[in-house]
Each structure stands twice: as C-alpha cells, then as structure tokens.
Amino acid sequence: MKLSIIIVNYNVKYFLEQCLNSILDSNIAFAYEIFIVDNNSTDHSIEYLKSKFTQDNIHFIENRTNPGFSKANNQAILLAKGEYLLLLNPDTVVGENVLSNVCLFMDSTPISGAVGVKMIDGSGRFLPESKRGFPSPWASFCKIFGLASIFPKSKLLGEYNLLYLDEDSIHEISILAGAFMMIRKETLDKVGLLDEAFFMYGEDIDLSYRIQQAGYKNYYLPERIIHYKGESTNKGDTVYINAFYGAMKIFYNKYYPDNKFFSLLVLGGIKTKMALEKVMTFLKISNKMRRAKDHKVVTYNKDDFSYEEIILQMDYNKKTNIQYQIYSPKTGITIGTHSIKQKNEYVS
C-alpha cells in the first residue's frame, strides 16, 4: 500500500463529499486507502457519506464524542497500511496530479519526513500557513505584535510565515500545515503519533518539529490545492479562539518551560490578541455584510473543467472580491467558501 489518506470530519459532509470526489478523480496508479474519522457530527455525515461512497478502500470510523483533531487522526494512523500517510482536511480540493506528484517527490527524496503543498482559499489567495518557519519566541513575538504583518518580506521579522520565500518554488521549511501533511510512515514510527494534548491547532507544529529533531527534512511543494479553511469551525467562536491561542501556550510550555521572555511578553501578547480577535471577528462579520453586494461569484461547472484547471485559474485570477464556487452535476451541489447550494438553487 503506497498511500493512506486520513480525513477528520465534523459537520461538513458536503465539503467532504467534494474532497472525496477530487481524490477519486485523481490520476493514481498505486494502491491507496482513505480513512474518514467522524468526530460525532450532528449533520448525519456518516449516513450521508456511506450512502455515496461504498468503495472497499474507504473506511469509516465513527466517534460517539469529539476527542479532538489529534486523537482522531491517531485512531486512523494506527490502522493505516500506507508507506505514506496524508493528513487532509475535509474542506479541501486536490488537483488530479497532486497526490501522485507528492508521492513521487517523497520516493525520490528519502530524507523527506513530511511534505506540504501550496494552499489557496476560496478566492484564490495564497494561504501563508502553507509554509512556515519554526515559531521561536522571537518569531511568535513578531507575529503576535504585528511586526510580521507590517514587514512580511523581512527575513528578520517575517520568519513565522516565510512570505519572503517564493510560493511557486520548492523549499525546505520547518513547519507544515495539518490541512495537507504527507508523512513517511517510517518517520511516524520513529517520532510517535500526534500529541493529543493539542485538541485543535498546534499539533502540526509540534509534529513538524519532532520530525526535524529526528533528522528528517520537511518540504514545501508548489502543488496547488484549495483549502476553504475553517468550514468545520467557527473562527469567531470563543471556544476556537481559546483553542488556537491555548495551543501556542501548550507548545511553548512543552519546549520553552523556563523562557522568561516568552512568559512575560508572548503569553501577555496572546491574552491581548485573544481579546482583539473577538472584537475583530465581529467587525469582519459586519464588514462582510456591508460588502456582500460588491462581491462577484464565479461558478465552475465540473463537467467543463478538471479540478486542476479550476485551481490553476483561481490561483492566477485571485481577487479579494471574488468568491469561486464549483458546481458538480454528479452531486447537484455547488460548493464555495461559506456557500452550499442545492441543485434547485443553482444558477449557471
């Protein structure tokens, strides 16, 4: 078995359906399996998906509680048979050649412990978490207090998101995103599973760091995928804001327990940032409502374009006021950021 794909689902059955269809449409000439781990969804995800996907290589794990992202992935990792394991978010779309190309890169690069790819959002914009540097106290300080945003191309101040590195070139980097993270099984056997202390967020940073500590390298490849980002979570919800910044505290308490600089400045900054995030979330929602009529919606018919062609056009025509959607005649559903339309609502 060459590849095991692991997807943790929580109340995003339509996005996951599109994700699975993009995988099944991929040009894959090797054996692979898919594990769908459902974290106690309330939208009848399992019943819906089981009726749509009956292939022998698709396996379902149904949790009766929500144990968190790390533990759910670990459940499938323990069952996976692949030489490579791909942690993949349900709100993603992969181009037809992405999975094969990433596997080929890992085949030809034995030192690679894990590989990430170029992720774009529903407007075609590059997601900076696609390639990140190690979140040292200095890098985290620059991010939390806005220096990285003011000077994004600075090597000194922009180490967190590495925006000074060309997004269309291959790079050795420190931190990969759990939204798409292909890992060598041999590497996981050495470094261990995801740390279940991280309920959500931070587990990818921790695992990336341990992979490097074990002597492997992490790579960023400019293979494009869509990551609608956050469709399974409400970013404005206090629970998730606390989880995100709480993960940062867990990471630093784990690796920098005696760092007074971090304790005084970064943890203080986290508390301030959490409060600002809650205010900004409200303002963003209000701003989106005011600007909604100015947004343009572009819908691709999947029968007319491949996923790879759609993603490429989105990347080349990225604009903040455009929302891209994909209509699938096969499912009768249109999918885009914050948008799920049934067939009878579709307008070509």
DRENLOMI-732308 format. One record per residue (C-alpha): x, y, z; residue number from 1. Coordinates in nm, 2 decimals, padded with zeros to 4 digits, always signed. Layout:
<east X | north Y | up Z | pos NUM> $
...
This chain:
<east +00.00 | north +00.00 | up +00.00 | pos 1> $
<east +00.16 | north +00.33 | up -00.11 | pos 2> $
<east -00.08 | north +00.59 | up +00.05 | pos 3> $
<east -00.32 | north +00.61 | up +00.34 | pos 4> $
<east -00.54 | north +00.93 | up +00.34 | pos 5> $
<east -00.68 | north +01.03 | up +00.67 | pos 6> $
<east -00.96 | north +01.29 | up +00.69 | pos 7> $
<east -01.12 | north +01.40 | up +01.02 | pos 8> $
<east -01.48 | north +01.53 | up +00.97 | pos 9> $
<east -01.70 | north +01.74 | up +01.18 | pos 10> $
<east -02.03 | north +01.86 | up +01.03 | pos 11> $
<east -01.90 | north +01.93 | up +00.68 | pos 12> $
<east -02.04 | north +01.64 | up +00.48 | pos 13> $
<east -02.09 | north +01.84 | up +00.15 | pos 14> $
<east -01.73 | north +01.98 | up +00.16 | pos 15> $
<east -01.60 | north +01.63 | up +00.24 | pos 16> $
<east -01.81 | north +01.48 | up -00.05 | pos 17> $
<east -01.64 | north +01.73 | up -00.29 | pos 18> $
<east -01.30 | north +01.65 | up -00.13 | pos 19> $
<east -01.35 | north +01.27 | up -00.18 | pos 20> $
<east -01.47 | north +01.32 | up -00.54 | pos 21> $
<east -01.15 | north +01.51 | up -00.61 | pos 22> $
<east -00.94 | north +01.23 | up -00.46 | pos 23> $
<east -01.13 | north +00.96 | up -00.66 | pos 24> $
<east -01.08 | north +01.17 | up -00.98 | pos 25> $
<east -00.70 | north +01.18 | up -00.92 | pos 26> $
<east -00.45 | north +01.01 | up -01.15 | pos 27> $
<east -00.33 | north +00.75 | up -00.91 | pos 28> $
<east -00.15 | north +00.44 | up -01.04 | pos 29> $
<east -00.08 | north +00.28 | up -00.70 | pos 30> $
<east -00.29 | north +00.13 | up -00.42 | pos 31> $
<east -00.43 | north +00.37 | up -00.16 | pos 32> $
<east -00.69 | north +00.38 | up +00.11 | pos 33> $
<east -00.90 | north +00.65 | up +00.27 | pos 34> $
<east -01.00 | north +00.67 | up +00.64 | pos 35> $
<east -01.28 | north +00.91 | up +00.74 | pos 36> $
<east -01.29 | north +00.97 | up +01.11 | pos 37> $
<east -01.61 | north +01.14 | up +01.22 | pos 38> $
<east -01.60 | north +01.33 | up +01.55 | pos 39> $
<east -01.96 | north +01.29 | up +01.65 | pos 40> $
<east -02.11 | north +01.51 | up +01.37 | pos 41> $
<east -02.47 | north +01.62 | up +01.42 | pos 42> $
<east -02.54 | north +01.67 | up +01.04 | pos 43> $
<east -02.58 | north +01.29 | up +00.97 | pos 44> $
<east -02.24 | north +01.30 | up +00.79 | pos 45> $
<east -02.17 | north +00.93 | up +00.83 | pos 46> $
<east -02.51 | north +00.81 | up +00.70 | pos 47> $
<east -02.49 | north +01.05 | up +00.40 | pos 48> $
<east -02.13 | north +00.97 | up +00.31 | pos 49> $
<east -02.17 | north +00.59 | up +00.35 | pos 50> $
<east -02.46 | north +00.60 | up +00.10 | pos 51> $
<east -02.24 | north +00.78 | up -00.15 | pos 52> $
<east -01.91 | north +00.61 | up -00.11 | pos 53> $
<east -01.91 | north +00.23 | up -00.10 | pos 54> $
<east -01.56 | north +00.16 | up -00.23 | pos 55> $
<east -01.37 | north -00.11 | up -00.05 | pos 56> $
<east -01.07 | north +00.12 | up +00.01 | pos 57> $
<east -01.28 | north +00.38 | up +00.20 | pos 58> $
<east -01.31 | north +00.31 | up +00.58 | pos 59> $
<east -01.53 | north +00.49 | up +00.83 | pos 60> $
<east -01.45 | north +00.55 | up +01.20 | pos 61> $
<east -01.74 | north +00.68 | up +01.40 | pos 62> $
<east -01.67 | north +00.85 | up +01.73 | pos 63> $
<east -01.95 | north +00.90 | up +01.98 | pos 64> $
<east -01.78 | north +01.20 | up +02.13 | pos 65> $
<east -01.55 | north +01.46 | up +01.99 | pos 66> $
<east -01.20 | north +01.36 | up +02.11 | pos 67> $
<east -01.02 | north +01.63 | up +01.91 | pos 68> $
<east -00.82 | north +01.65 | up +01.59 | pos 69> $
<east -00.51 | north +01.48 | up +01.71 | pos 70> $
<east -00.67 | north +01.18 | up +01.87 | pos 71> $
<east -00.90 | north +01.13 | up +01.57 | pos 72> $
<east -00.60 | north +01.12 | up +01.33 | pos 73> $
<east -00.42 | north +00.89 | up +01.56 | pos 74> $
<east -00.71 | north +00.64 | up +01.55 | pos 75> $
<east -00.66 | north +00.61 | up +01.18 | pos 76> $
<east -00.28 | north +00.62 | up +01.18 | pos 77> $
<east -00.28 | north +00.31 | up +01.40 | pos 78> $
<east -00.49 | north +00.13 | up +01.13 | pos 79> $
<east -00.32 | north +00.27 | up +00.82 | pos 80> $
<east -00.11 | north +00.04 | up +00.60 | pos 81> $
<east +00.04 | north +00.30 | up +00.36 | pos 82> $
<east +00.40 | north +00.38 | up +00.31 | pos 83> $
<east +00.30 | north +00.74 | up +00.32 | pos 84> $
<east +00.02 | north +00.89 | up +00.54 | pos 85> $
<east -00.17 | north +01.20 | up +00.43 | pos 86> $
<east -00.34 | north +01.41 | up +00.69 | pos 87> $
<east -00.60 | north +01.61 | up +00.49 | pos 88> $
<east -00.88 | north +01.85 | up +00.59 | pos 89> $
<east -01.23 | north +01.78 | up +00.47 | pos 90> $
<east -01.27 | north +02.13 | up +00.32 | pos 91> $
<east -01.00 | north +02.08 | up +00.06 | pos 92> $
<east -01.00 | north +02.00 | up -00.31 | pos 93> $
<east -00.69 | north +01.84 | up -00.47 | pos 94> $
<east -00.59 | north +01.86 | up -00.83 | pos 95> $
<east -00.58 | north +01.54 | up -01.03 | pos 96> $
<east -00.20 | north +01.50 | up -01.02 | pos 97> $
<east -00.12 | north +01.64 | up -00.67 | pos 98> $
<east -00.12 | north +01.31 | up -00.48 | pos 99> $
<east +00.09 | north +01.13 | up -00.74 | pos 100> $
<east +00.34 | north +01.42 | up -00.76 | pos 101> $
<east +00.38 | north +01.45 | up -00.39 | pos 102> $
<east +00.44 | north +01.07 | up -00.36 | pos 103> $
<east +00.69 | north +01.08 | up -00.64 | pos 104> $
<east +00.88 | north +01.36 | up -00.46 | pos 105> $
<east +00.89 | north +01.16 | up -00.14 | pos 106> $
<east +01.00 | north +00.85 | up -00.34 | pos 107> $
<east +01.29 | north +01.05 | up -00.49 | pos 108> $
<east +01.38 | north +01.23 | up -00.16 | pos 109> $
<east +01.44 | north +00.97 | up +00.11 | pos 110> $
<east +01.54 | north +01.24 | up +00.36 | pos 111> $
<east +01.20 | north +01.39 | up +00.34 | pos 112> $
<east +01.00 | north +01.32 | up +00.66 | pos 113> $
<east +00.69 | north +01.52 | up +00.56 | pos 114> $
<east +00.57 | north +01.74 | up +00.27 | pos 115> $
<east +00.31 | north +02.02 | up +00.24 | pos 116> $
<east +00.17 | north +02.20 | up -00.06 | pos 117> $
<east +00.05 | north +02.54 | up -00.19 | pos 118> $
<east -00.29 | north +02.60 | up -00.05 | pos 119> $
<east -00.53 | north +02.87 | up -00.18 | pos 120> $
<east -00.86 | north +02.98 | up -00.03 | pos 121> $
<east -01.20 | north +03.02 | up -00.19 | pos 122> $
<east -01.09 | north +03.35 | up -00.35 | pos 123> $
<east -00.77 | north +03.21 | up -00.50 | pos 124> $
<east -00.55 | north +03.38 | up -00.24 | pos 125> $
<east -00.23 | north +03.21 | up -00.11 | pos 126> $
<east -00.27 | north +03.08 | up +00.24 | pos 127> $
<east +00.05 | north +03.17 | up +00.43 | pos 128> $
<east +00.03 | north +02.87 | up +00.67 | pos 129> $
<east +00.12 | north +02.66 | up +00.36 | pos 130> $
<east +00.49 | north +02.72 | up +00.46 | pos 131> $
<east +00.60 | north +02.84 | up +00.80 | pos 132> $
<east +00.92 | north +02.88 | up +00.99 | pos 133> $
<east +00.98 | north +02.75 | up +01.34 | pos 134> $
<east +00.77 | north +02.95 | up +01.59 | pos 135> $
<east +01.06 | north +03.06 | up +01.81 | pos 136> $
<east +00.98 | north +03.31 | up +02.08 | pos 137> $
<east +01.11 | north +03.59 | up +01.85 | pos 138> $
<east +00.91 | north +03.47 | up +01.55 | pos 139> $
<east +00.60 | north +03.44 | up +01.76 | pos 140> $
<east +00.66 | north +03.78 | up +01.92 | pos 141> $
<east +00.68 | north +03.94 | up +01.57 | pos 142> $
<east +00.36 | north +03.77 | up +01.46 | pos 143> $
<east +00.15 | north +03.84 | up +01.77 | pos 144> $
<east +00.25 | north +04.20 | up +01.79 | pos 145> $
<east +00.20 | north +04.26 | up +01.42 | pos 146> $
<east +00.56 | north +04.32 | up +01.31 | pos 147> $
<east +00.54 | north +04.02 | up +01.07 | pos 148> $
<east +00.23 | north +04.18 | up +00.90 | pos 149> $
<east +00.40 | north +04.52 | up +00.86 | pos 150> $
<east +00.72 | north +04.37 | up +00.72 | pos 151> $
<east +00.60 | north +04.04 | up +00.56 | pos 152> $
<east +00.91 | north +04.00 | up +00.33 | pos 153> $
<east +01.16 | north +04.06 | up +00.61 | pos 154> $
<east +01.38 | north +03.76 | up +00.70 | pos 155> $
<east +01.43 | north +03.90 | up +01.04 | pos 156> $
<east +01.07 | north +03.99 | up +01.12 | pos 157> $
<east +00.88 | north +03.75 | up +00.89 | pos 158> $
<east +01.02 | north +03.42 | up +01.00 | pos 159> $
<east +00.68 | north +03.28 | up +01.11 | pos 160> $
<east +00.51 | north +03.26 | up +00.77 | pos 161> $
<east +00.82 | north +03.28 | up +00.54 | pos 162> $
<east +00.65 | north +03.51 | up +00.29 | pos 163> $
<east +00.99 | north +03.61 | up +00.16 | pos 164> $
<east +01.02 | north +03.26 | up +00.00 | pos 165> $
<east +00.87 | north +03.22 | up -00.35 | pos 166> $
<east +00.54 | north +03.04 | up -00.32 | pos 167> $
<east +00.59 | north +02.87 | up -00.66 | pos 168> $
<east +00.92 | north +02.71 | up -00.58 | pos 169> $
<east +01.03 | north +02.40 | up -00.37 | pos 170> $
<east +01.16 | north +02.49 | up -00.03 | pos 171> $
<east +01.29 | north +02.31 | up +00.28 | pos 172> $
<east +01.09 | north +02.46 | up +00.57 | pos 173> $
<east +01.03 | north +02.39 | up +00.93 | pos 174> $
<east +00.66 | north +02.38 | up +00.98 | pos 175> $
<east +00.38 | north +02.22 | up +00.77 | pos 176> $
<east +00.01 | north +02.26 | up +00.80 | pos 177> $
<east -00.21 | north +01.97 | up +00.92 | pos 178> $
<east -00.46 | north +02.06 | up +00.64 | pos 179> $
<east -00.23 | north +01.88 | up +00.40 | pos 180> $
<east +00.06 | north +01.70 | up +00.55 | pos 181> $
<east +00.20 | north +01.39 | up +00.38 | pos 182> $
<east +00.42 | north +01.19 | up +00.62 | pos 183> $
<east +00.65 | north +00.90 | up +00.57 | pos 184> $
<east +00.52 | north +00.61 | up +00.78 | pos 185> $
<east +00.88 | north +00.52 | up +00.88 | pos 186> $
<east +00.91 | north +00.87 | up +01.02 | pos 187> $
<east +00.60 | north +00.84 | up +01.23 | pos 188> $
<east +00.72 | north +00.51 | up +01.37 | pos 189> $
<east +01.03 | north +00.70 | up +01.50 | pos 190> $
<east +00.88 | north +01.02 | up +01.62 | pos 191> $
<east +00.54 | north +00.89 | up +01.75 | pos 192> $
<east +00.18 | north +00.99 | up +01.70 | pos 193> $
<east +00.03 | north +01.34 | up +01.72 | pos 194> $
<east +00.04 | north +01.48 | up +02.07 | pos 195> $
<east -00.32 | north +01.45 | up +02.20 | pos 196> $
<east -00.26 | north +01.74 | up +02.44 | pos 197> $
<east -00.34 | north +01.96 | up +02.14 | pos 198> $
<east -00.72 | north +01.93 | up +02.10 | pos 199> $
<east -00.72 | north +02.15 | up +01.79 | pos 200> $
<east -00.44 | north +02.36 | up +01.64 | pos 201> $
<east -00.07 | north +02.33 | up +01.72 | pos 202> $
<east -00.04 | north +01.96 | up +01.67 | pos 203> $
<east +00.10 | north +02.01 | up +01.32 | pos 204> $
<east +00.37 | north +02.25 | up +01.46 | pos 205> $
<east +00.46 | north +02.00 | up +01.73 | pos 206> $
<east +00.48 | north +01.71 | up +01.48 | pos 207> $
<east +00.68 | north +01.91 | up +01.23 | pos 208> $
<east +00.93 | north +02.00 | up +01.50 | pos 209> $
<east +00.97 | north +01.64 | up +01.61 | pos 210> $
<east +01.02 | north +01.52 | up +01.25 | pos 211> $
<east +01.31 | north +01.76 | up +01.22 | pos 212> $
<east +01.45 | north +01.66 | up +01.55 | pos 213> $
<east +01.46 | north +01.30 | up +01.43 | pos 214> $
<east +01.69 | north +01.40 | up +01.14 | pos 215> $
<east +01.43 | north +01.42 | up +00.86 | pos 216> $
<east +01.35 | north +01.73 | up +00.65 | pos 217> $
<east +01.02 | north +01.90 | up +00.58 | pos 218> $
<east +00.95 | north +02.03 | up +00.24 | pos 219> $
<east +00.70 | north +02.27 | up +00.07 | pos 220> $
<east +00.60 | north +02.19 | up -00.29 | pos 221> $
<east +00.41 | north +02.43 | up -00.51 | pos 222> $
<east +00.14 | north +02.17 | up -00.59 | pos 223> $
<east -00.19 | north +02.36 | up -00.57 | pos 224> $
<east -00.50 | north +02.26 | up -00.37 | pos 225> $
<east -00.80 | north +02.46 | up -00.25 | pos 226> $
<east -00.84 | north +02.49 | up +00.13 | pos 227> $
<east -01.17 | north +02.66 | up +00.21 | pos 228> $
<east -01.03 | north +02.70 | up +00.56 | pos 229> $
<east -01.23 | north +02.68 | up +00.87 | pos 230> $
<east -01.56 | north +02.54 | up +00.73 | pos 231> $
<east -01.57 | north +02.29 | up +01.01 | pos 232> $
<east -01.50 | north +02.55 | up +01.28 | pos 233> $
<east -01.65 | north +02.89 | up +01.37 | pos 234> $
<east -01.34 | north +03.11 | up +01.39 | pos 235> $
<east -01.54 | north +03.37 | up +01.58 | pos 236> $
<east -01.64 | north +03.12 | up +01.85 | pos 237> $
<east -01.47 | north +03.18 | up +02.18 | pos 238> $
<east -01.41 | north +02.80 | up +02.21 | pos 239> $
<east -01.20 | north +02.80 | up +01.89 | pos 240> $
<east -01.02 | north +03.13 | up +01.96 | pos 241> $
<east -00.92 | north +02.99 | up +02.30 | pos 242> $
<east -00.81 | north +02.66 | up +02.14 | pos 243> $
<east -00.59 | north +02.84 | up +01.89 | pos 244> $
<east -00.40 | north +03.05 | up +02.14 | pos 245> $
<east -00.42 | north +02.78 | up +02.40 | pos 246> $
<east -00.23 | north +02.56 | up +02.16 | pos 247> $
<east +00.05 | north +02.82 | up +02.14 | pos 248> $
<east +00.08 | north +02.81 | up +02.52 | pos 249> $
<east +00.09 | north +02.43 | up +02.52 | pos 250> $
<east +00.37 | north +02.43 | up +02.26 | pos 251> $
<east +00.59 | north +02.68 | up +02.45 | pos 252> $
<east +00.53 | north +02.53 | up +02.79 | pos 253> $
<east +00.65 | north +02.20 | up +02.63 | pos 254> $
<east +00.96 | north +02.33 | up +02.46 | pos 255> $
<east +01.04 | north +02.65 | up +02.64 | pos 256> $
<east +00.93 | north +02.59 | up +03.01 | pos 257> $
<east +01.19 | north +02.83 | up +03.15 | pos 258> $
<east +01.19 | north +03.11 | up +02.90 | pos 259> $
<east +01.11 | north +03.43 | up +03.09 | pos 260> $
<east +01.09 | north +03.63 | up +02.77 | pos 261> $
<east +00.81 | north +03.42 | up +02.64 | pos 262> $
<east +00.63 | north +03.42 | up +02.98 | pos 263> $
<east +00.63 | north +03.80 | up +03.01 | pos 264> $
<east +00.58 | north +03.91 | up +02.66 | pos 265> $
<east +00.44 | north +03.64 | up +02.44 | pos 266> $
<east +00.19 | north +03.50 | up +02.68 | pos 267> $
<east +00.08 | north +03.85 | up +02.76 | pos 268> $
<east +00.05 | north +03.92 | up +02.39 | pos 269> $
<east -00.16 | north +03.61 | up +02.34 | pos 270> $
<east -00.41 | north +03.73 | up +02.60 | pos 271> $
<east -00.43 | north +04.07 | up +02.43 | pos 272> $
<east -00.45 | north +03.91 | up +02.09 | pos 273> $
<east -00.74 | north +03.68 | up +02.20 | pos 274> $
<east -00.94 | north +03.99 | up +02.31 | pos 275> $
<east -00.87 | north +04.17 | up +01.99 | pos 276> $
<east -00.96 | north +03.86 | up +01.78 | pos 277> $
<east -01.30 | north +03.85 | up +01.93 | pos 278> $
<east -01.36 | north +04.22 | up +01.86 | pos 279> $
<east -01.21 | north +04.19 | up +01.50 | pos 280> $
<east -01.43 | north +03.89 | up +01.43 | pos 281> $
<east -01.74 | north +04.09 | up +01.50 | pos 282> $
<east -01.61 | north +04.38 | up +01.28 | pos 283> $
<east -01.52 | north +04.14 | up +01.00 | pos 284> $
<east -01.87 | north +03.99 | up +01.00 | pos 285> $
<east -02.02 | north +04.33 | up +00.99 | pos 286> $
<east -01.79 | north +04.44 | up +00.71 | pos 287> $
<east -01.87 | north +04.13 | up +00.51 | pos 288> $
<east -02.24 | north +04.21 | up +00.53 | pos 289> $
<east -02.18 | north +04.57 | up +00.41 | pos 290> $
<east -01.96 | north +04.45 | up +00.12 | pos 291> $
<east -02.16 | north +04.14 | up +00.02 | pos 292> $
<east -02.33 | north +04.32 | up -00.27 | pos 293> $
<east -01.98 | north +04.42 | up -00.42 | pos 294> $
<east -01.86 | north +04.06 | up -00.43 | pos 295> $
<east -01.86 | north +03.87 | up -00.76 | pos 296> $
<east -01.93 | north +03.49 | up -00.76 | pos 297> $
<east -01.76 | north +03.28 | up -01.03 | pos 298> $
<east -01.90 | north +02.92 | up -01.06 | pos 299> $
<east -01.72 | north +02.65 | up -01.25 | pos 300> $
<east -01.91 | north +02.35 | up -01.39 | pos 301> $
<east -01.71 | north +02.04 | up -01.30 | pos 302> $
<east -01.81 | north +01.88 | up -01.63 | pos 303> $
<east -01.63 | north +02.16 | up -01.82 | pos 304> $
<east -01.31 | north +02.18 | up -01.62 | pos 305> $
<east -01.08 | north +01.94 | up -01.43 | pos 306> $
<east -01.01 | north +02.02 | up -01.07 | pos 307> $
<east -00.66 | north +02.11 | up -01.16 | pos 308> $
<east -00.78 | north +02.36 | up -01.43 | pos 309> $
<east -01.02 | north +02.52 | up -01.18 | pos 310> $
<east -00.75 | north +02.55 | up -00.91 | pos 311> $
<east -00.50 | north +02.70 | up -01.16 | pos 312> $
<east -00.74 | north +02.96 | up -01.28 | pos 313> $
<east -00.83 | north +03.05 | up -00.92 | pos 314> $
<east -00.46 | north +03.10 | up -00.84 | pos 315> $
<east -00.40 | north +03.31 | up -01.15 | pos 316> $
<east -00.71 | north +03.53 | up -01.10 | pos 317> $
<east -00.70 | north +03.58 | up -00.73 | pos 318> $
<east -00.90 | north +03.88 | up -00.61 | pos 319> $
<east -01.04 | north +03.96 | up -00.27 | pos 320> $
<east -01.38 | north +04.05 | up -00.41 | pos 321> $
<east -01.43 | north +03.72 | up -00.60 | pos 322> $
<east -01.57 | north +03.40 | up -00.45 | pos 323> $
<east -01.52 | north +03.09 | up -00.65 | pos 324> $
<east -01.76 | north +02.80 | up -00.65 | pos 325> $
<east -01.76 | north +02.46 | up -00.81 | pos 326> $
<east -02.08 | north +02.30 | up -00.93 | pos 327> $
<east -02.09 | north +01.93 | up -00.96 | pos 328> $
<east -02.36 | north +01.78 | up -01.19 | pos 329> $
<east -02.28 | north +01.45 | up -01.03 | pos 330> $
<east -02.40 | north +01.56 | up -00.69 | pos 331> $
<east -02.62 | north +01.86 | up -00.79 | pos 332> $
<east -02.45 | north +02.07 | up -00.53 | pos 333> $
<east -02.24 | north +02.40 | up -00.56 | pos 334> $
<east -01.96 | north +02.44 | up -00.31 | pos 335> $
<east -01.77 | north +02.75 | up -00.22 | pos 336> $
<east -01.65 | north +02.94 | up +00.08 | pos 337> $
<east -01.94 | north +02.97 | up +00.32 | pos 338> $
<east -02.17 | north +02.85 | up +00.04 | pos 339> $
<east -02.35 | north +02.53 | up -00.01 | pos 340> $
<east -02.63 | north +02.54 | up -00.27 | pos 341> $
<east -02.86 | north +02.25 | up -00.36 | pos 342> $
<east -02.94 | north +02.18 | up -00.73 | pos 343> $
<east -03.26 | north +02.38 | up -00.74 | pos 344> $
<east -03.08 | north +02.69 | up -00.62 | pos 345> $
<east -02.81 | north +02.67 | up -00.88 | pos 346> $
<east -02.78 | north +02.94 | up -01.15 | pos 347> $
<east -02.52 | north +02.89 | up -01.42 | pos 348> $
